Structure formats: structure tokens, C-alpha cells
């Protein structure tokens, strides 16, 4: 069978660091294994447009592997051409680059490596939160520019202690963010999710569930987005939502870029309604050079803590999702059941509530 693997090219870094498994050079560590079993394996980073390797090889591929960091966007239209496609594996967490409703229509199984990056992303959330609240980026840029103006930086620098912090989504990542925030002595930790926590998990953290998003918006000094992207969350943080937030709120989004409306974020930051926006996810990936989130700033030249999408692809996370990808494919090849926690859709229906409440 043909296995199509869409990864990002690591260039010299991947050649020097073999632990960069999620690159075209190192091929998730599964290329030789699959070739040894006699399969046709195509590994590429070429994924854009009708003449791309992605669209050329998806036509007769039985297994597609892609990542959230360099996603091959599998639309319903492309899926109609993929007559042999039976399994889509996300090497990581987050399968919104696949039209899941179309996958159900075609009875294609979609699986991801559940839990492979939750610690990595939770740590990134805390780091980004501190970077924004402490106004770190302009402080560092000032030093690199050979300048020294403490007042210019301190005017927008605060402590995390005593602030109200809330997470939109309290799954594996959101929950771990709340755990890591407890030592900072925040005034309150809040969470919103349509799914309740298990009783023992809820008791293990000093955090309060709020009934509505509007309540979270109104009460929080810091808001972190930790929910999946699906029909109900696309554009969730828009101009109307931002108006309901405190002036000077900090927003962190390491979930998916399209959960936040692009220009609503730009306008709110530039006007000073939000004090900062940071994260590593973009509404298009890779982000084009002219994407406004690259250069947006607050009134004092602060408030931007954006990076390329790497929070869930640390070397530790890559080892986990490469191993998990191999296990999912091995289960498929040998007719063994998949770990239910990894299955997003199968047999024409959703196997999880992670991508919205479904009937």
C-alpha cells in the first residue's frame, strides 16, 4: 500500500539533530520500518496547491500521516479524489486540518496521538503568560538594541500573583495549565468547558468552573485558549467577545489560530483594549510574511508574544508522537484495535466529544 507522510523540512537543523523526528529528513523514524514491510512510502513537505506532492499522491494513498505543525489540509474535495484512503494519522494532537464530517462520509478513520504533547503545550502556555504579563519581549529587544530604559518597560510590567486567570477548555492541556498556575498565588483560577471534569480531578485543583464564557470574559485578567478548533469554536474570540473582556486583558492561544478572529486581535491590541496576545498557532500555517500578527503591537510597542508553531513539538514531544504514530499504523496493518483515546472518527461517526458536542 502507499503511505503518504506530510512533514516540515528541517534542513541543517534536522541533519545535525536526529531527534527532530517530525521532519522530512528524519521521517518520524518510521520510514525504514514501513519500507521493510514492502510499502510504498512518500515523505514530502510539498502540500500547497493542486500540483503539490500532497494532492498528487493522496489519490492512491491508503494511509495519510500529517502534523499540526505543517498540516496537509485534507478537504472534502480532496477526499473525494482519495479513493483508497482508509486511515489519517495526526502525528501530534489536533486534527482540524482534516474535514472530519467528510471523513465520516467516506468512513475514513482519523486518529491522533492523544496526550503526546500536553505537557509541552501546558509549559508553553505558562511561559507565554509570563512573557506577556512581565512585558519581557520589549525588555529583551531593548537590550539587543543596546539601550537601557527601565521606565519604558516597567510601565507595562505586572506580577501574575493576584490576577484572575481563566482557561477556555479544561481538557488535558487546560487542566495541566491550571495545575501549574497554583504556585503563582493567583487571585482566582477559572475554567469553562461544556464537559465536566471527573470528580477526583476537579477536587485536585483549586479552580472554579464558570457557567458561561461571558462570565469568564468579564472576570479574567488573563485568558488562555485550550480548546480544539471545530465549527463551534472557529472565530470564538471575535470583536464582540473582546468587548466583554476587561480592558488590559492578556490573551494566550496555543490551541488553534482560527479560534481567534485575525483582525479583531490586531485591532484590540493596537487600541490597547487587550494588553497582549501571544501563542504559536496561526490561522494559516506556515504564516505568510505579511500576516499582521507578526508585527502587531500595543500603543507602547508591546504586547506581541507570537512564535512559530512549536509548543507541541519539543524533542520530548516528537519522541512521543513518533512512537504513537508507529503504534497506530501497526495496529491498522495488523487488524488490532486502536487505543480509544486516539480515535477521532471511525466507522462513519465521531468517537470523541473533543471536536464539539455531537448527537
Legacy VTK file of the C-alpha trace (Angstrom):
# vtk DataFile Version 3.0
C-alpha trace
ASCII
DATASET POLYDATA
POINTS 359 float
0.000 0.000 0.000
1.011 3.654 -0.295
1.712 5.681 2.837
1.873 9.453 2.335
3.642 11.430 5.064
3.498 15.240 5.109
6.150 16.807 7.350
8.134 20.038 7.508
11.700 20.145 6.231
14.289 20.730 8.920
17.293 21.413 6.710
20.620 21.665 8.501
18.970 21.519 11.931
17.430 18.121 11.140
20.729 16.820 9.799
22.533 17.887 12.954
19.791 16.803 15.359
18.395 13.322 14.645
15.869 13.788 17.445
13.970 16.154 15.117
11.791 13.217 14.125
8.951 15.324 12.768
10.963 16.441 9.730
11.184 15.142 6.182
14.802 14.264 6.837
14.130 12.036 9.852
10.702 10.783 8.732
9.234 10.149 12.197
11.679 7.266 12.472
9.201 5.007 10.645
10.336 5.189 7.012
12.708 2.218 7.089
10.206 0.142 9.055
7.429 0.740 6.530
9.725 0.211 3.531
10.949 -3.014 5.102
7.360 -4.239 5.168
7.157 -3.630 1.423
5.032 -0.478 1.442
5.398 2.490 -0.912
6.268 5.423 1.346
6.274 9.043 0.184
7.609 11.721 2.551
7.291 15.354 1.486
6.777 18.912 2.683
5.096 19.942 -0.588
1.452 20.395 0.353
0.072 23.536 -1.252
-1.958 23.659 -4.434
-3.339 21.175 -6.973
0.110 20.287 -8.335
1.647 19.556 -4.945
3.043 16.184 -3.926
0.244 16.045 -1.384
-2.533 16.199 -3.958
-0.635 14.041 -6.433
-0.078 11.139 -4.039
-3.256 11.366 -1.959
-5.142 9.956 -4.956
-3.909 6.407 -4.314
-2.623 6.582 -0.721
-4.190 4.254 1.839
-2.633 5.957 4.867
-2.022 9.676 5.313
0.231 10.965 8.080
0.499 14.682 8.717
1.251 17.014 11.606
-0.412 20.084 13.136
2.843 21.994 12.623
2.903 21.675 8.825
-0.587 20.376 8.084
-1.756 18.853 4.861
-5.251 20.323 4.656
-7.466 17.386 3.710
-10.656 18.993 2.424
-13.832 17.224 1.347
-12.930 17.953 -2.277
-9.507 16.331 -1.956
-11.018 13.434 -0.044
-13.373 12.720 -2.945
-10.285 12.018 -5.074
-8.632 9.817 -2.462
-10.348 6.577 -3.411
-8.011 4.296 -1.426
-7.717 6.387 1.738
-8.615 4.445 4.875
-6.586 5.980 7.717
-5.448 9.511 8.546
-2.953 9.822 11.385
-2.083 13.124 13.028
1.463 12.918 14.362
0.627 15.021 17.373
-2.669 16.359 18.712
-5.272 18.277 16.743
-6.929 17.018 13.557
-8.803 20.128 12.472
-6.789 20.179 9.219
-8.996 17.252 8.172
-12.647 17.697 7.216
-13.962 15.311 9.846
-17.522 15.310 8.550
-16.240 14.276 5.124
-14.077 11.603 6.743
-17.219 10.182 8.318
-18.969 10.241 4.968
-16.136 8.226 3.412
-15.763 6.033 6.517
-12.120 7.046 6.895
-10.614 6.573 10.353
-8.923 9.650 11.800
-6.585 9.128 14.747
-4.114 11.286 16.624
-1.520 10.618 19.307
-3.564 11.669 22.297
-1.568 13.153 25.146
1.713 13.254 23.256
2.208 16.991 23.648
0.036 18.029 26.591
2.914 18.743 28.971
4.859 20.557 26.257
1.955 22.862 25.398
0.993 23.496 29.026
4.540 24.616 29.751
4.432 26.909 26.700
1.205 28.483 27.954
2.790 29.350 31.298
5.898 30.697 29.593
3.876 32.880 27.208
1.692 34.111 30.039
4.726 35.284 31.992
6.352 36.778 28.896
3.265 38.936 28.325
2.449 39.883 31.908
6.077 40.753 32.693
6.488 42.629 29.361
9.552 40.531 28.570
9.755 40.853 24.774
10.239 44.663 24.633
12.648 44.399 27.567
14.786 41.909 25.674
14.543 43.843 22.396
15.729 46.952 24.210
18.885 45.182 25.383
19.619 43.726 21.948
19.308 47.285 20.580
21.993 48.405 23.086
19.514 50.581 25.013
18.571 50.876 28.698
15.253 52.426 29.730
13.728 50.702 32.755
10.721 53.010 32.953
9.696 52.297 29.368
9.486 48.573 30.173
8.175 48.730 33.745
5.217 50.885 32.714
3.585 47.738 31.273
5.052 45.043 33.561
2.957 43.288 36.226
3.011 40.276 38.538
0.976 37.160 37.814
0.265 36.837 41.539
-3.097 38.319 42.455
-4.529 38.086 38.941
-7.648 36.201 37.827
-6.669 33.644 35.210
-9.092 31.537 33.193
-8.889 28.790 30.600
-11.306 28.226 27.762
-11.264 24.445 27.661
-10.211 22.248 30.548
-9.116 19.057 28.869
-5.675 17.508 29.121
-3.857 20.789 28.409
-6.161 23.272 30.136
-6.165 21.152 33.277
-2.375 20.998 33.359
-2.183 24.754 32.892
-4.337 25.233 35.989
-2.140 22.800 37.927
0.976 24.765 37.001
-0.614 28.096 37.926
-1.395 27.167 41.520
2.085 28.052 42.902
1.803 31.564 41.462
-0.864 32.531 44.028
-3.298 33.910 41.504
-6.375 35.583 42.948
-8.647 33.075 41.204
-8.313 30.273 38.679
-11.370 29.804 36.462
-12.289 27.354 33.737
-15.037 26.978 31.167
-15.856 23.790 29.285
-19.036 22.077 28.148
-17.687 18.823 29.591
-17.263 18.476 33.342
-14.075 17.224 34.953
-14.016 13.854 36.685
-14.831 14.367 40.360
-11.367 13.406 41.585
-9.676 15.713 39.056
-11.922 18.644 39.994
-11.051 18.208 43.678
-7.335 18.077 42.921
-7.107 21.684 41.698
-8.117 24.926 43.347
-10.092 26.227 40.398
-13.701 27.228 39.808
-15.871 26.278 36.872
-17.875 29.175 35.417
-21.236 28.649 33.776
-20.711 30.835 30.717
-17.973 32.216 28.546
-19.274 35.717 29.172
-18.604 35.264 32.878
-15.057 34.132 32.138
-14.522 37.097 29.816
-15.776 39.591 32.403
-13.759 38.290 35.355
-10.354 37.398 33.929
-7.154 39.401 33.781
-5.529 36.614 31.761
-7.321 34.228 29.381
-5.736 31.157 27.832
-7.359 29.260 24.961
-7.042 25.488 25.288
-9.944 24.101 23.267
-9.974 22.343 19.886
-10.939 24.052 16.663
-14.285 22.956 15.256
-17.491 24.525 13.945
-18.464 25.979 17.335
-15.064 27.454 18.219
-13.967 28.941 14.898
-13.865 32.703 15.411
-14.933 32.295 19.046
-12.690 35.170 20.141
-14.064 37.919 17.926
-14.676 41.641 18.299
-17.890 41.125 20.268
-16.205 38.687 22.650
-13.269 41.042 23.202
-15.643 43.876 24.120
-16.869 41.722 27.009
-13.341 41.336 28.381
-11.617 43.633 30.850
-9.578 46.417 29.316
-5.966 45.351 29.584
-6.589 41.600 29.438
-3.804 39.329 28.230
-4.720 36.544 25.753
-2.730 33.369 25.158
-3.627 30.977 22.353
-1.645 27.783 21.835
-4.698 25.847 20.639
-5.537 26.875 17.062
-5.145 30.254 15.399
-8.575 30.298 13.775
-10.285 30.234 17.178
-9.364 33.928 17.277
-10.520 36.352 14.616
-7.411 37.705 12.921
-8.239 41.397 12.644
-10.213 41.554 15.888
-6.992 40.632 17.707
-4.960 43.195 15.768
-7.458 45.994 16.386
-7.835 45.194 20.087
-4.084 45.083 20.680
-3.344 48.243 18.751
-6.138 50.116 20.555
-4.912 48.911 23.944
-8.108 47.040 24.832
-6.016 43.905 25.176
-2.596 44.334 26.738
-1.045 41.435 24.914
-1.596 38.469 22.640
0.754 35.537 22.456
0.920 31.992 21.228
2.316 29.849 18.482
-0.721 28.959 16.387
-1.836 30.832 13.287
-4.982 30.786 11.167
-2.808 29.769 8.192
0.367 27.694 8.624
3.058 28.459 7.764
2.031 32.058 8.358
2.654 34.307 5.326
5.297 37.002 5.671
2.657 39.739 5.720
0.461 38.171 8.401
-0.484 41.062 10.731
0.124 39.006 13.872
3.832 39.104 13.105
4.166 42.854 13.624
1.130 43.978 15.637
1.947 45.962 18.770
0.206 47.775 21.578
0.318 51.553 21.982
3.669 51.377 23.798
5.252 48.978 21.327
4.491 45.974 23.495
2.084 43.034 23.719
3.246 40.683 20.949
4.487 37.247 22.035
3.959 35.237 18.851
6.217 32.395 17.725
6.141 29.758 15.020
4.058 26.707 15.929
6.430 24.692 18.066
4.903 24.341 21.539
3.814 20.759 20.943
6.882 19.686 19.008
9.683 19.786 21.546
12.148 16.938 21.134
10.436 15.141 24.003
7.038 15.535 22.347
8.404 14.415 18.976
9.633 11.169 20.519
6.158 10.576 21.952
4.167 11.355 18.828
6.554 9.459 16.537
6.170 6.353 18.716
2.409 6.846 18.861
2.151 7.214 15.085
4.014 3.946 14.624
1.662 2.208 17.070
-1.460 3.482 15.289
-0.175 2.340 11.892
0.969 -1.009 13.292
-2.473 -1.587 14.791
-4.065 -0.822 11.424
-1.724 -3.079 9.469
-2.299 -5.982 11.856
-6.029 -5.558 12.362
-5.648 -4.705 16.036
-7.995 -2.288 17.826
-6.809 1.272 18.292
-6.461 2.910 21.683
-9.904 4.575 22.023
-8.270 7.748 23.361
-6.525 8.201 19.991
-9.574 7.804 17.742
-11.350 10.928 16.486
-13.701 9.436 13.899
-14.245 5.823 12.844
-16.919 3.774 11.110
-18.687 6.881 9.908
-19.173 8.565 13.298
-17.393 10.655 15.895
-15.605 8.669 18.570
-14.873 11.682 20.812
-16.502 14.874 22.071
-13.212 16.729 21.694
-14.408 18.283 18.431
-17.708 19.553 19.755
-20.864 18.104 21.169
-22.357 15.717 18.641
-25.675 13.943 18.624
LINES 1 360
359 0 1 2 3 4 5 6 7 8 9 10 11 12 13 14 15 16 17 18 19 20 21 22 23 24 25 26 27 28 29 30 31 32 33 34 35 36 37 38 39 40 41 42 43 44 45 46 47 48 49 50 51 52 53 54 55 56 57 58 59 60 61 62 63 64 65 66 67 68 69 70 71 72 73 74 75 76 77 78 79 80 81 82 83 84 85 86 87 88 89 90 91 92 93 94 95 96 97 98 99 100 101 102 103 104 105 106 107 108 109 110 111 112 113 114 115 116 117 118 119 120 121 122 123 124 125 126 127 128 129 130 131 132 133 134 135 136 137 138 139 140 141 142 143 144 145 146 147 148 149 150 151 152 153 154 155 156 157 158 159 160 161 162 163 164 165 166 167 168 169 170 171 172 173 174 175 176 177 178 179 180 181 182 183 184 185 186 187 188 189 190 191 192 193 194 195 196 197 198 199 200 201 202 203 204 205 206 207 208 209 210 211 212 213 214 215 216 217 218 219 220 221 222 223 224 225 226 227 228 229 230 231 232 233 234 235 236 237 238 239 240 241 242 243 244 245 246 247 248 249 250 251 252 253 254 255 256 257 258 259 260 261 262 263 264 265 266 267 268 269 270 271 272 273 274 275 276 277 278 279 280 281 282 283 284 285 286 287 288 289 290 291 292 293 294 295 296 297 298 299 300 301 302 303 304 305 306 307 308 309 310 311 312 313 314 315 316 317 318 319 320 321 322 323 324 325 326 327 328 329 330 331 332 333 334 335 336 337 338 339 340 341 342 343 344 345 346 347 348 349 350 351 352 353 354 355 356 357 358
